[in-house]
């Protein structure tokens, strides 16, 4: 029972949507409380409380930078755990399927592109890659050659995209819906668009190349 209680501590830490949002943000890179609160829409006090729960479960760790406390994921395996939660929910919860179909305009989403496949196609120069995360996350690290744009810019850039080239969109990771929305918007215009399986954190954990800096 003592061992099961420790396992349950991790499960309880993952039981709040706000804490899943915080983990998704920390998967992009280490951040302070104020930055995390700003990114997630939480108050600083509420954000701090959720971070303490995650730290008690050893899912995050922290360091001091002057007066600031900077948080990061303790273990990259947390990403795999989050992705398994997503897979189980998608397979077994009808509401998850309805939400995802809604993001795809009521249609079945096309099969995601594997990271290995995208890496090979980037080497060939046979694909256009869109990073639909915010500009600061793109600047901190992105897939080489990826174009950064917000969802609100999709309509504007459609005429500049080659309809003969497949487009692959990616965002933050297992819970981020920006890539789903970008693919749906692009496919409405008749473009051949799919999303990447996973996001920037999974790409990084696979040891694939990254670039930093603004577009």
C-alpha positions as CSV (number, residue, x, y, z in Angstrom):
1,X,0.0,0.0,0.0
2,X,2.9,2.4,0.7
3,X,4.2,1.8,-2.8
4,X,0.8,2.3,-4.4
5,X,0.3,5.5,-2.5
6,X,3.5,6.9,-4.1
7,X,2.3,5.9,-7.5
8,X,-1.1,7.5,-6.8
9,X,0.7,10.7,-5.8
10,X,1.9,11.0,-9.4
11,X,-1.6,10.2,-10.7
12,X,-3.2,12.9,-8.5
13,X,-0.7,15.5,-9.7
14,X,-1.9,14.9,-13.2
15,X,-5.5,15.1,-12.3
16,X,-6.0,18.9,-12.9
17,X,-6.2,20.5,-16.3
18,X,-4.1,23.5,-15.1
19,X,-1.3,21.2,-14.1
20,X,-1.3,19.5,-17.5
21,X,-1.1,23.0,-19.1
22,X,1.9,23.8,-16.9
23,X,3.7,20.5,-17.8
24,X,3.0,21.3,-21.5
25,X,4.6,24.7,-21.1
26,X,7.6,23.3,-19.2
27,X,8.1,20.8,-22.0
28,X,9.0,23.8,-24.2
29,X,11.7,24.8,-21.8
30,X,12.3,26.0,-18.2
31,X,10.3,29.0,-17.0
32,X,9.6,31.2,-14.0
33,X,6.3,31.4,-12.2
34,X,5.3,34.7,-13.8
35,X,6.0,33.5,-17.3
36,X,4.0,30.3,-16.6
37,X,1.1,32.2,-15.2
38,X,1.1,34.5,-18.2
39,X,1.2,31.6,-20.7
40,X,-1.6,29.6,-19.0
41,X,-3.9,32.4,-17.9
42,X,-3.6,31.4,-14.2
43,X,-3.0,33.9,-11.4
44,X,0.5,33.8,-10.0
45,X,-0.8,32.5,-6.6
46,X,-2.8,29.7,-8.3
47,X,0.1,28.8,-10.6
48,X,2.5,28.6,-7.6
49,X,0.1,26.2,-5.8
50,X,-0.1,23.9,-8.9
51,X,3.6,23.9,-9.3
52,X,4.0,22.9,-5.7
53,X,1.7,19.9,-6.3
54,X,3.8,18.9,-9.3
55,X,7.0,19.3,-7.4
56,X,5.7,17.1,-4.5
57,X,5.1,14.4,-7.1
58,X,8.6,15.0,-8.5
59,X,7.3,15.8,-11.9
60,X,9.0,19.2,-11.9
61,X,12.1,20.5,-10.2
62,X,13.3,24.1,-9.6
63,X,16.3,26.3,-9.2
64,X,16.9,29.8,-8.0
65,X,18.0,32.6,-10.3
66,X,18.4,35.6,-8.0
67,X,15.0,36.1,-6.4
68,X,13.2,34.1,-9.1
69,X,12.4,30.4,-9.0
70,X,12.8,28.7,-12.3
71,X,10.9,25.4,-13.0
72,X,11.6,22.6,-15.4
73,X,10.5,19.0,-16.0
74,X,12.4,16.6,-13.8
75,X,12.3,13.8,-16.4
76,X,11.6,13.7,-20.1
77,X,9.7,10.5,-19.4
78,X,6.9,12.7,-18.2
79,X,6.3,13.5,-21.9
80,X,5.7,9.9,-22.6
81,X,3.3,9.6,-19.7
82,X,1.3,12.6,-20.9
83,X,1.2,11.1,-24.4
84,X,-0.1,7.8,-23.0
85,X,-2.9,9.6,-21.2
86,X,-3.8,11.2,-24.5
87,X,-3.8,7.8,-26.4
88,X,-6.0,6.1,-23.7
89,X,-8.4,9.0,-23.7
90,X,-8.6,9.1,-27.5
91,X,-9.3,5.4,-27.7
92,X,-11.8,5.1,-25.0
93,X,-13.6,8.4,-24.4
94,X,-16.3,9.3,-27.0
95,X,-16.2,13.0,-26.0
96,X,-12.5,13.2,-26.9
97,X,-13.2,11.9,-30.4
98,X,-16.1,14.4,-30.8
99,X,-13.8,17.3,-29.8
100,X,-11.0,16.2,-32.2
101,X,-13.5,15.8,-35.0
102,X,-14.8,19.3,-34.3
103,X,-11.2,20.6,-34.6
104,X,-11.0,19.0,-38.0
105,X,-14.3,20.5,-39.2
106,X,-16.3,17.4,-38.5
107,X,-14.1,15.2,-40.6
108,X,-11.6,12.5,-39.7
109,X,-8.2,14.0,-39.4
110,X,-5.5,12.7,-41.8
111,X,-2.9,10.4,-40.4
112,X,-0.1,12.3,-38.5
113,X,3.4,12.3,-40.0
114,X,6.0,10.5,-38.0
115,X,9.1,12.4,-36.8
116,X,11.4,10.1,-38.6
117,X,9.5,10.6,-41.8
118,X,9.6,14.3,-41.5
119,X,13.3,14.3,-40.8
120,X,13.9,12.3,-44.0
121,X,11.7,14.6,-46.0
122,X,13.3,17.7,-44.7
123,X,16.7,16.3,-45.9
124,X,15.1,15.8,-49.3
125,X,13.6,19.3,-49.3
126,X,10.2,17.8,-50.2
127,X,8.0,19.3,-47.5
128,X,7.0,22.7,-46.0
129,X,7.0,22.8,-42.2
130,X,4.8,25.2,-40.2
131,X,5.5,25.9,-36.5
132,X,2.2,27.4,-35.1
133,X,3.5,28.0,-31.6
134,X,3.9,31.6,-30.2
135,X,7.0,33.5,-31.5
136,X,8.9,33.3,-28.2
137,X,8.6,29.5,-28.1
138,X,9.7,29.3,-31.8
139,X,12.7,31.6,-31.0
140,X,13.8,29.3,-28.1
141,X,14.0,26.3,-30.4
142,X,12.3,25.0,-33.6
143,X,12.7,22.4,-36.3
144,X,15.2,23.7,-38.9
145,X,13.5,25.3,-41.9
146,X,10.1,25.6,-40.1
147,X,8.1,28.8,-40.8
148,X,6.5,30.4,-37.7
149,X,3.1,31.8,-37.9
150,X,0.0,32.2,-35.7
151,X,-3.3,30.6,-36.6
152,X,-4.7,34.0,-37.4
153,X,-2.1,34.3,-40.2
154,X,-3.0,31.1,-42.0
155,X,-5.5,32.8,-44.4
156,X,-3.0,35.4,-45.3
157,X,-0.2,33.0,-46.2
158,X,-2.3,30.4,-48.1
159,X,-1.6,32.1,-51.5
160,X,2.2,31.9,-50.8
161,X,2.2,28.1,-50.2
162,X,3.0,25.6,-53.0
163,X,-0.1,23.4,-53.5
164,X,2.1,20.7,-54.9
165,X,4.1,20.4,-51.7
166,X,2.8,18.7,-48.6
167,X,2.6,20.9,-45.5
168,X,3.3,19.5,-42.0
169,X,2.3,21.6,-39.0
170,X,3.4,21.1,-35.4
171,X,3.0,22.8,-32.1
172,X,3.8,22.1,-28.4
173,X,3.2,18.4,-27.9
174,X,0.5,15.8,-27.1
175,X,-2.2,18.2,-25.8
176,X,-1.6,21.2,-28.1
177,X,-4.5,21.7,-30.6
178,X,-2.9,24.5,-32.7
179,X,-1.6,22.0,-35.3
180,X,-5.0,20.3,-35.6
181,X,-6.6,23.8,-36.2
182,X,-3.9,24.8,-38.7
183,X,-4.2,21.6,-40.7
184,X,-8.0,21.9,-40.9
185,X,-7.7,25.5,-42.1
186,X,-5.2,24.6,-44.8
187,X,-7.2,21.6,-46.0
188,X,-10.2,23.8,-46.4
189,X,-8.2,25.6,-49.1
190,X,-7.4,22.3,-50.8
191,X,-3.8,22.1,-49.6
192,X,-2.3,18.8,-48.7
193,X,-1.6,19.4,-44.9
194,X,-1.0,17.0,-42.0
195,X,0.2,17.4,-38.5
196,X,3.4,16.1,-37.0
197,X,3.1,13.1,-34.6
198,X,4.0,14.9,-31.3
199,X,5.5,18.3,-31.2
200,X,8.7,20.2,-30.6
201,X,9.5,18.5,-27.2
202,X,9.2,15.0,-28.7
203,X,11.3,16.0,-31.7
204,X,14.0,17.2,-29.3
205,X,13.8,14.0,-27.2
206,X,14.4,12.0,-30.4
207,X,17.7,13.7,-30.8
208,X,16.7,15.4,-34.0
209,X,18.2,18.8,-35.0
210,X,17.0,22.1,-33.6
211,X,17.6,25.7,-34.4
212,X,17.1,28.8,-32.2
213,X,16.4,32.4,-33.1
214,X,13.5,34.4,-34.5
215,X,12.3,33.9,-38.0
